[in-house]
Amino acid sequence: MSSQETIRAWKDEEYRAGLSDAQRAALPAHPAGLIELSDDDLDAVAGGLPRQGGTLFGGSCQIWTLGCCPEE
């Protein structure tokens, strides 16, 4: 498989689905790592945490928003 075909297989899900089992097995790992994350994985990242204490970072609204906290 050429470099262009490999890159296309990484980027194009429909193209990748059309490859044979042997071709998909021969694809090298995507250099960026996982292409999709599960909801559980996304919930575990800091950006997935619920708001606490009035701001995304916790603590006082007065510090982060100059006292202009949105009403919840």
N, C-alpha and C positions, 0 to 999 in steps of 0.2 A: 504494500500500500504506500502510495507517495505521501510526502509531507502535507501536500494540499488536501489529499483525501482524509488524512488523519485529523487535520485541523477542522475540516468540514464535519467529520464524525463527532468531534468534541462539541461543536457549536450547534449542529442541526440534528435535533432529536428524531425528526422524520427520516433523514438520511441514515442515521445510525440504526434505526429500527429496520431499515431495508437491507442492512448488511447480514451476511450469513453468521451463524454462531461462531464459526472459526475466525471470521474477520473481526467480530466484536471481541473475542477472547485475545486476539493478537494486538488489539489497540493498547498503546502505552497509557499509563495513568495520566489524567489531565494534570498539567503542571500547576494549575491553581488549586488543586485538591478537590474537595467535594463540590459538586455542581449545585446540589440542593441540600438544604438543612431541614430536618424534621421540626415540627412545632415544639417538641420537647427541647431540642437543641436551641431553638430561638428563645424559648422561655428562660433558658439558663444564662443568657448573655445579659450584661448590665443594662442595655437598652430595652430589654424585655421586662424589666422589673416595673411593678406598678408605682405610681407616684406616691411619695410619702412626705409628710411634713410640708406640703404646699408646693414643692418643686420637684423636678425630675431627679435632683441630686440629694434630696432630703434637706433638712435644715430650714432656715427661715426664708420666707418669701421676701422679706425686707432686704436681704443681702443680694439675692439674685435678680430681682425684678424691680428694685427701687420702690417697693411697697405697692406695686401694681399687680397683685395676684389675681388671676381670673377666679371668679366665683365658681365653686364646685357644686 
